[in-house]
C-alpha cells in the first residue's frame, strides 16, 4: 500500500500543477476535465506494469476524491446503508450499519490529508475550526451532520463524526413500516399535529428524534407558514412551500458575529410564523422556545436529549434556569402551559428505534407537572433473531386537554 500512496502523491502533485482552476467551467465540467486529466497522467506513466486494473481504478478515484470530494471516505458517504461515520484520527475509521458499529480498513494517507478534508468541509458552509476554536458543527452538501474536534482537545488526532440522513425524508408511513410506531398511534399524532398541539420529542443519542420530527412536520397543512431554527440544518421539509429556515452562526476568529439559537428564536417571532420548529434545545434558548409556544404559536415542535419523559422536564427546568433565575414554580407552570405532548423515543438493545411513550402534559398541581401517559410501549419478548417484540398500547387515561382539538374540529379519540 505504501507504493500506492507514493504514486498517488506523485500524480496528485502533477495534476495540481497542470490544472488551471481559473477557467470558467461549471463544477460538473471541471470535474469531468479533472478526471480526464488524472486518467491521462496515469496512462502516460503506464501504471499497468506495476498495478492491476482494480489498483489503478483505486488510484484514479482516490486522487479525484482527494481533490474534489471527501478523500478516502467518499465511498462511505455514497453508501446509503451507512448511517454514521466515525473518524478517530487518520488511521481509524468506524461506521454504523444496520445499528451495528464496525471498524473499516480505510485509513488516511497522513494526518495532513485528514486536516485538509476537515478544512474543506467547514469552508463549504462558511465555518472555521482551528486550535483556538477546536470544536465545530457543520454539514455536508447532502445534509449530513458533521461534528469536528481538533487537537489539543482531541488527544488521538482530529476527530470527525458524520451523521448521515436519507435522501428522501422518512415519513410517518416509513416509521409504521419499520415498526417504530403503530398505525393507531401514528394516526393519533397526525390528529395532534393538525389540531396544533405543541409537541416535544425527547430521547437519547441516535434514538430517531430528528427523523420523527421530520415525519411529524410533513403532516403540517401545506398552507401554513413555518420557521425552522437549527444549530446545523438537518430538517428536510420538502412538502411545505412557505418555509423560512434559520441556522446559527459561530463567532469569527475575533470572537464576534455569533448568532445563537436564542437570538434566532426571538427573530423568528417577527417573521409571521404560524408554527416554529426548533431542531434541538440544549441551553438557555429553552426559555424563548417555551415563551414562543405560549404566545400564539400553537403547533410548534422541538426536540431534546433525555432518558425519560420525566428527565426531559427536569432538563428543561435546568435550561430555563440558565437563562433567568426564575422561581422553580414559575418555570414548571411555564413548561406545563407551553408543552401539550411529550414523545419519548429509545434505541433498544436490538438496535431498533421505537416510540416508547406518548404522554400528555396535563397541567400543574401541588408543585409538580402532571403527566398523563396516553400510549406506552409494552415489550412482549423477542424473536429468534433477537428482535424485540412489542408495541405501543393505548392506556385507559383519557386526553385531558381537548380544547385545541375542539377549536379546530379534530376528533382525537
N, C-alpha and C positions, 0 to 999 in steps of 0.2 A: 504493500500500500504506500510505503514511503516513496517509491519510484513514481507512483501515480500522482502523489501530491507534488512532487518536483516538477513533473511535466505540466500539471495544472497551473502551478505558479508561473512557470515559464511562458506558457501560452497566454495566460491572463495578462501578464505584463505586455506582451507583444500586441494583443488585441487593444489594450488600453492606450498604447502609444500610437496606434494607427487609426483609432476610431475618432471621428470628428463629431462631437456631440452638439456643435453649434449649428449643424444643418437643420433646416426647417422640415423635420419629419414629425408625423404623428407618433404617439407612443407605440402603436401597433406596427407602423412602418419601421420605426427604429429597431424594435425587437426582431423583426424579420431580417433586416440588414445585419444586425449584430450576430444573429445565429448563423447566417450565411458566412460571415467573416470568420467566426470561430471554426466552422466546418472547413473552410478553405485553408486556414492555417494548419489545422490538424492533418489535412490531406497533403499539404506541401512537406510536412515533417515525416510523412509516411509512417504513421504510428502502427500500421499493421505488422511491422517487423517485431515490435516489442509487446503489443497488446492485442487481445482478441476483440471481436466485434462488440460484445457487451461492455468491455472495459473502455473502449473508445466512446461508445454511447454515454457511459457514465462521465467520462472526461468532458465531453461537449456539454452535457446537461448541467454538470457541476459548475463549469465556468460561466455558463449563461445565468444560472440561478444566483451565483455569487455577484454578478454584475447587475442583474435586473430583478431578481426575485428575493427569495429568503434563504439563500445559500443551501446547505445540506438538508435543512428541514422542509424545503419546498414540497417534496413528495408526501410528507406527513400532513402538511396543511391542505394539500389537494385530496387526501384520503378522507372521504365523507364519514367513514365508520369510526374515525378517531375523534374523541370529544375533548381531550386535553393533551397538551404537550408541555413537558416539564424539563427544562434545561438547567442542570446543576453544574455550571462551569463548562468548558469546551469539550470535555471528554465523557460526559454523562448526559444522555438524553432518554427520558422516560415518556411513555404515552399511556393514556387511558383509553381502552377499547372495550365496549360492552360492560362498562363498570369495573373492569379489571386493569390494574396498573402493572406494566411490564417494562423492562429495560430494552432499548434498541441497541443495535450495533453501530449506530450513527455517531460520528464524532466530528468536531470542527478541526480544521487544519491546524489552528493555533488559537490562542486567546484573542489575538488581534482580529481574526476573522469574525469571532462572536461579537466583539465590541463594535465592529463595523456594521454588522447586522442590526444590533441594538440601536445605533445612531440613525440608521436608515429608517427603522420602524418609527421612532419617535419624531423624526423630522417630517415624516409624511402627514402627521396630524398636528404639526406646529407645537410640539412639546420638546422638552430638553431634559437630559439626565446626565449627571457628571458626579465627580467626587464630592462636590459641595452640596448637591441635591441628588443623592444616590437612589432615591425611590420615585417611581413614576408609574402611572396607569395610562395606557394608550389603547389603540385599537388598530386592527388591520383593515384593508380595503373591503374585505368581506364581512366586516362587523365583529370579527373575533376579538375578545377582550385580552389585553396583554398587561401583565404586571412585571415590572423590571426592578431588580435590586442589584446595585453595583457594590464592589469593594469600596471602602473598608467595612461597610456594614455586612456585606456578603463575604464570608470567610473562605468559601471554596470556589471563588471566581464568580463572574457575572451570573445571576440567576434570572431566568425568563420563564414565566408561566403563561401559557396561551390557552384560554378557554374558547373553544370553537362553538359556533352556533350553526344550525342547519340553514341551507339556502332558503328553504321555504319555511316560514314560521310555523311552529306547532300550534294547531288549533284545538278546540275542545274535543272534537271527534277523534283526533290523534290520541289525546290523553285517555279517552274511553277505550280505544283500541289497545293501548299499552297497559290497560288495567290500573292506571294511576288513580282513576276516579270512576265511580259508577255512573250509568246513564241517568239515573234518578237524581243523584247529587249534582251532576253537571247541569241538568235542566233547572234545578233549584238555583244554582249560581247564575245561570243565564237570566232568570227572572229577577234576581237581586240586582244584577248589573242594569237591566232595563228599568227597574224601579229606583235606580240611583241611590243604592245603599253604599256607604263608604266602606271599602274593603281593604283590610291589611293582611298581607301574606307573609308568613314567617316560617323559618326552618333553618337547618344547618347548611354548611357549605355544600354545594352540589346537590341539593335536595330538589331542585327544579323550580325555584321561586320565580326566576325571570321567565321561564317557559310558561308557567301558569299565568303570570301577569300578562304576557303576550296573548295567550289564549282568551283570557277574560276581556282584555282590551279590544280584541277583534269582534266582541259581541256588542260593543257600543254602537248605538244607532249612527248611521252614516252622515246624518245632517248636523251632528254636534261638533263644536269646536273644542279641540283637545290641545293642552300644552303638556309636553313631557319634559321632565327635568332629570338629568342623569350625570353621574361623575364621568362615565365613559359611555357614549351612546351604544346601547345594546338592543333596545326595543325595536321590533320590526312591525310597525302598524301600517301595513300597506293598504288595508281596507278603509282607512279613514282619510278623507281628502283634506278637510280643514284641520290641519295639524301643525303646531309650532313646536319645533324640537330645540331644546336648550341643553348645553353641555358646559360643565365647569371648566375653568382655566387655571392652570398653576401660575404661581408667581414667576417672573423672569429672574435672570441672574442677579439683578439688583434688589430682589425681594419685593418688586412692585408688580401690579397688574393682575393680582389674583382675583378670580371671581368664583366664589364658593356656592354651595347648594343653597345656603340661607339667602344670599343675595338674589339668586335666580328664582326662588320661590316667591320672594317679595315682588320681583319684577313681573312674574307670571300673572299676578293678580290684576295688573294693569293691561293685560293683553286680551281681555274679554273671554276668558276660558269658561266653558260650561263644566268641564272636569279637568282636574290636574292629576297627572300621573307622575309620581316621584319614584325613580328607579330603585333607590335604596336609601334609607336614613341611617346614619351612623353617629350623629352628634347633635349639636345644638339646633340644626335645621329642623329637628323633630317638632319643636315648638311652633315654628312657622307653618309646618305642614298641618298640624292639628288645628291651628287658627284658620287656615285656608278651608279645611273641611267644615269648620264651624261658622263660616261666613258666606254661605250660599253656594258653595261649590260642591253640591251633592254629587255622589257617584265617583268621587276621587279614589285613587288607589295608590298603594305604596307597598314596599317590602322591607324586611329587616331580618337580621340574624338572631335566632333564639332556639333553645332546645325544647320549648313547650309554649303553649298559649300564655300560661301564667308568667313564664320567664320573659316573654315579649313585653308584657305590661310593665314588669319591673324595669326592663331595659329602657322603655320609653320614658318612664319616670326619671331615670338617671339622665337620659339625654336632655330632657326638658330642664332639669336642674343645672346642666352645663350651660344652658342659655340664660337662665334667670333664676335667682334664689327665691323661688315662689314657695308658698306653704304646700306641703305634700297633699293636703286635702284638695287644694285648688287644682293641682296638677292631675290628680285622679279624676276629679269632676270634669276637667277639660278632655281627658282621654275618653271617659265614658260618654261624653256628649258628642265627640268628634267621630269615633270609630263605631260602626254598626256591626261589622262582621270581621272575625279573625279566622284565617285559614292556616292551619299548621300542616307543613309537609315534612316528610322524613325520608332519608335514604336507608332502606332496611339492610339487614345482613346479607341478603341475596343480591344486593346492589340495585334493586328496583327502587324507583321513586314513587311514593304513594302519598295521597292526601290522607292524613291521619285524623284530622278533626276540622269540622266547620262549626264555629262557636259564635253565638250572638253575644255582643256586649250589651247587657240588659239594663244598665244603669249603675247608680252609685248608692250604697246604703251602709250605714254604720261603719264608715271609714274604709270600706272595701269596694272595689269594682266587681259588679255581679256578672258572672259568666254563665251563659245558658247554652250548653252543648246541643247542637241540632243533629249533627252527624258525627259518629265516632267509628274509627276503624277497629274491626274485630278480627283477630287472627284465629284461623281455624286449625292450621297445621302447615305442612309443606309437602310438596310432591317429591317424586323420586329424583328429580333434577335439582332439588334444594330450593325451588321457588316457593316463596311463602304464599299460602292460600288464605284468602280472607277478603273482606270488602267493607265499605262504609255502610254502617247500619243507621237508619233513622231512629233517633231516640224518641221517647214519648213526650219530650218537652215541646210545648207549642212555642212558636215565634212570638215574643212579647211585643216587639216594636213592629207593628204593621201599618203605621201611619203613612210612610212613604209609598208603600205598595198601594194603599187605598187612594192616595192622591193621584197616582199615575195609573190607576185602574189595572193593576197587575195582580192576578190571582196566584199567590205564592204556594198555598197548600193544595 
